[in-house]
Amino acid sequence: MSRIRDEKVWIHYTMRQAASWRLQLVERMNNPLSKTTLLAVGTLAVAALTSSTATAQGDVLNMDPESKWSVNGDFRFRLEFNDNAGSVDRHRQRMRFRIGGTYDFSDRVTLGVRAITGNADDPNNPHVDLGSVFNSMEISIDRLFFAYKPAEVDGLTIVGGKFANPIFRNPVYGEFVWDADVQPEGLGFIYGCDEGCGIFEGLRFYGGQVAVLEQGGGEDAWATMVGFDLSKDTSDDSSVDFGVSYSYFGDLTPDGSTGQISGDLATGAHGNALTGAETTSDYGIVDVVAAFNVDNFVVSAEMISNQRAADGVGDTGVALGGAVKTDAGKFYYTYATIEQDSVLTAVSQDDLLMATNFDSHMLGWKMPLTDNSGLHVWVMASEPNEMLAGAVDDTVYRFRVDWNLNF
């Protein structure tokens, strides 16, 4: 009874406050005040009304009183040194900041959001280069989604909006097909279990219809993702992980697009093949990943194949790697050979100095410094896989030192 009485008092108070603010707004309408002032007052009034309405309708929405926000984020400071063949070397300092959270309306409905630094027009890159004559940094939203777990189907989650990519990734380095910074947008599902999966310790199926380009003056561009992955213990201290995904991209240069998508592709000798303003190949990329874990050691193999590549254009990629955790940190190594149209450069990795058509080596060390911070030192060397027109027959190097803080 006391709680109900308190809620009625709060509702009465907030409605009085809202009425008072409305009177103030009427008076100020005749005053030449700034739009910023009016916007601030209006926002407060809406917030008060929303609060009272949510309280009054809490039983109707069946909201769990234990529901709450869960907030997390990370910060990175990076030193990067680039040894470019055939052009000027580039060395820079970079930063990245991300903060996001989820709100559980109940055990079945969740809303999620995340804000990041970086250019909103470059989804592969949330980093900001220092040295822009002290200009302020951009902040944008790279995730905004809902997740719904229907009670009728145990283990099923439906997601919609702009969400994290559910694709199964190579545990050593997993961004050759999909950059981890690229967040798909559309509608998807994940179905699986973490225990009680029969002979498997983990099993997932996932899929989604992804909007690539929506336009009012022409056709849309879209993509479909489907896949599965599983985990199986082979002994008390060893296990096998295996996953397959297929990413099908529709027409990437639809009528009326005026090259909007092809403008996001890496081009030239280390980009996707183009015929005029259109991609030479279509894209239907199969990505197969297998990993074997023993104690603190893992070895992985990845096979990439574009099943819809044009004749005469490279369509295959292979990555082999290993990692070991020690008292001095985690050490890892990956070798990869990626042919020109085996990946779609608009969504694939941008860590290496070559976007595609390369043979590369990646060596790194991750060292925890505190409970929530660590050092990541890594070096990458890349050279052309095929000497296409404009390719430089030389090896290029990228060296990075990252300090990462998580909260």
N, C-alpha and C positions, 0 to 999 in steps of 0.2 A: 504493500500500500504506500509505503514511504517513497519507493522508486517511482510509482505512477504519479504521486503528488509532485515530486521533484520535476518530472518530465513536463507536467502541465504548467508548472511555474516557469520552466525554461521556454516552453512554447509561447506562453503569454508574453514573456519578456522580449523574446526575439521578434515577435510580431509587432509589439509596441515600438521596438527599435526600428524595424523596417518602415513602419508608418511615419516615424519621426524623420528618417532619412528621405522618404518620398517627399515630405513637406519641404525639406531643405533643398531637394533637387528642383522643386517647382520654383522656389525663390531664386535659385541660382540660374535658372534657365534665362532669366531676364538680365543676368550679369554676364559680361564678356569674359568668363573664366576660360581657362585652357581646357581642351578636350581631355587632357591627361587627368585633371582633377575630377571631371565628370565621370570618366571611366573608372577611376579608383572608387568613388562613392557608389557608383552603380554596382561594381563587383562585390563590394561589401554587403550591399543590400540583398543581392542575389544569393550570396553565401549564407546570410542569416535565414532567408526564406527556405533555402535548400536544406539547411540544418534542421529547422523545425519540421519541414515536410518529411524528411527522412525519419525523424524520431517518431512522428505520428503514424507513419506507414510501415514501421519496422516489422510489425507482425504480419502485414500483408505480404511483404517481400520475403518473409521467413528467414531473416538474416540471423546468423549465428552470433551471439554476443561475444564469443571468443575470436571472431574474425579480426584480422589486423593486417597492417602493411608489413611487408618484408622488404627491406632496402639493402642494396649492395652496390658496390662500385669498385673502380680501380683507377690508378694514376700511373703514367709511365713517363720517364724522362730518358731520351735516347740520344746517344752519340753515334753518328753514321758517317762512314767513309766509303766513297765510291770511286773505284779505279775504272774509268771508262775507256775502252779502246776506240780510237778514232775521234774522240771528242775530249773536252776539258773535264778533268776530274772534279767531283763535287763532294764536299764535306759539309755536314750540317748538324744542328741540334734540333730535336723534335720533341713534342709533347703530345700526350693523349690523355683525355679524361672521360670516363663514362660513369654515369650513375643511373640506376634504375630500380624498379621495385615491382612487387605484385601485391594486389589486394584480394584476399580470399573472402568473397561474399558468403560462401559456404564451402563445404568440402567438395562441392561439385562445380562451382563457378568462380573463375579467377580473372582479374583484369591486370594486365601488365603493361609497363611503359619503360622506356630508357632514353636518356639524352646523352649525346656525345659531342665531342669537338670535331673539327674537320669541315671540309667543304661538302655541303649537302648534295652537290651535283656529282660527287665522286664516292660512291658507296663502298669502294674497295679500300678507302683510306681515311681513317678517323684521326690521323696525326696532323699536327700543326707545325709548320716550319718556323723556327725563331728567326727574326731578322726581317720583319716586314715594316720597318720604320715605325715600330711601336704601335701598330694598328691592333685593335681589339680582335679577339678570336670569335669565330662563329660557333654557335651551338645549335644543334638540330635534333630531331626525334628520329631514331633509327629502329625503334620497336614500339608498337602500340597494338595490343592484341587482346583477345579474350580466349579463354580455354574452358571448355565445358566437358564434364565427365558424366555421361548419362548413367543413371542408376540401373537401367535395363541391360547394359552391356559392360560387364566388369572388365577393366583394363583398357577401355577405349577413351581417348581424349580427342575432342574436336577443337581445332584452333582456327581463328580467323583474324585478319588484319595484317600487320607487318610483324613477323615473328622470327625466332631463331630457326635456322635451317636444321631439320632433324636428320640430315644425311649421316650415315656412318662414316667416320673418318679414320684414316691411317693413324695409329697411335704415336708414331714417330714424327711424321710431318704429314698433315692431312688437308692441304689447301690447293693441291694441283688442279682439281676440277672446280670446286667451289671455295672461294675465299671466305674465311670465317667472318670477315667484316660485312659481307653481303647478306642482308636479311630479306628473304623472299616475302612477297605480299600477295595475299589471296586467301584461300581456304584449304585446310589440310586436316589430316588425322594421324594419330599414332595409336597403335594397338599392340599391347605386349604385356609382359610380366617380368618381374625381377626374381620371383621364386615360385615354386610349384608349376614349372614349365615342362613337366614330363622329364625327358632325359637331359634337358638343357637347364643351365643355371640362369640364363636370360634369353629372351626372345622378343623381337619387335618387328612389326610391319608398319610402314608409313607411306603416305602419299599426299599429293597436293596439286591443286590447279593454281598456277601462279600468273598474275598479271604482269607482263613485261612492259607493254606500252598501250595505254588507252587513249584514243583520240576521237574527237567528234567529227573530224573532216575526212576520215578514212577508216581502213580496217585496223583492228587491234592486233597486237602481238602477245602471245601467251606461251606458257611452258607447263609441262606436266612432270612431276617427280614421283617415282615409286621406288620402294626398296624394302629390304629386310636385313636383319642382322641377328646373330646368335652368339652365345657364349657357352662353352662346355669345359668343365673341369676334366683334365686327363689324369691327374693324380692330386695328392694333398698340396703340392706346391707348384703345379703347372696347369695351364689352361690354354684353350684355343678360342680366338675370336674370329668371326667370319661375317662379311657383309657384302651385299650386292645392291647397287642402285642404278637407276636408269633415268636420265634427264633428257626429256624430249622438248625441243624448242620448235615452235611453229615458225611461220614466215617472219624473219627478223627484219625485213625491209618491206613492210606492207605498204599498199597504196596510200599515199597521203602522208607518209612518215618523213619525207624529205631527208632521209639519211640520219634520223635522230638516234637510232640504235647503232648503226655502223660508226657513228661519231664517237661512241664509247669503246670501240674496239681498238686494241693495239694493232698497228698496221706496219707495213714494211717487211723486212726480212725476218723479224721476230714478232710478227703479229699474224692474225688470221688472213687467209687469202681472200682478196676482193676482186670482183669483176665489175669495174666501174664503181658505183656506190653500193653495190649489193655483195653479200657474202657469196663466195664461190661455192662453198659447201653448205648443206643443211646440217643440223646438229641433233643427234640422238646418241648420247654419251653413256656407255656402260662403264661402271667403275666397280671393280672387284678388289676387295681388301681382305687379306688374311694375316693374322698375327699369332705368334706363339709366345706365351709367357712362362718363364721359369724363375721363381723367386723374384729377384729385382732386375731381371733381364728380359727384354722383349726383342724379337726379330719380326719384321713385317715385309710383306710383298704386296704390290699394288699393280693392277693391270687396267689400263684405260683404253677404250676403243670407241671411236666415233663411227657408229654404224651407218650414218647417212652422209659421210664425207664424199666429196666429188672425186671422180677418177683422177689419179695422178697426183693427189695432194696427200701428204702424210697424215695418217689417221690414228696412230697408236702411241701410247705412252706406257712407260714402265718405271716403277720406283721400288728400290730395295733399301731397307734401313734397319738400324738396331739402336737400342738405348739401354743404359744400365744405371741404376741408382746406387750410389755409394755414400759413405760418410762425408765425402767432399762435394756432394751434389750429384746431379744427373748429367751424364754425358751421352750425346747422341750423334748419329751420322746417317745421312741419306744420300743415295745416288739416284738420279733420275734422268731419263731420256724422254723428251716430250716432242712429238712431231707437230708440224704446223697447225693442222686442224683437228688434232685429237682433243683439244679443249677449246672452250669459248672464252676469249680473253676479256670480254666484258664482265665476267663473273669469276674468273680464275685468279690465282695468287698474283700478288704484286711484290713479293719479298725479293725475288731474284731480279737482276738487272735485265733479264730477257723474259718477255711474257710467254713466249712459246718458241718452238723450233730451237731447242737447246739440249745440251748434255750438261748436267750440273752436279756439283758436290756441295753438301751442306754439313758443317761440323759445328756443334754447339755444346755449351756448358751452362746449366742452370743451378745456381747456388742459393739456398735460403739464407737470409741474413737475420731475420727475426721471424716471429710467428706469422706476420702478414706482409712481409716484404722480401724481395730477393733480387739477385743479379742474374742477368742472362747475357752471355757473351757468345756471339756466333759469327761465322764467316762463311761466305758463299762464293763459289767460283763457277762461271758458266761460259760455254763456248758454243758456236753454232752446231746444230745437229746436221743441217744440210746447208751448203753454201748457195743460198738463194741470192738473187740480185739485190745488191746493197748490203749484204752481210759482211762483217769485218772478221777476217780469219784470225782471231785472237781471243784470248781468255780475259774476261772482265771479272772484277772482284768487288764484293761488298762486305764490309766489316761493321758490326753493330755491337754496342754495349748498352744494354737496357737496365734501368732500375725500375722495378715494378712494385707498387704498393696496392694491396687489396684490402677492402673493408666491407 
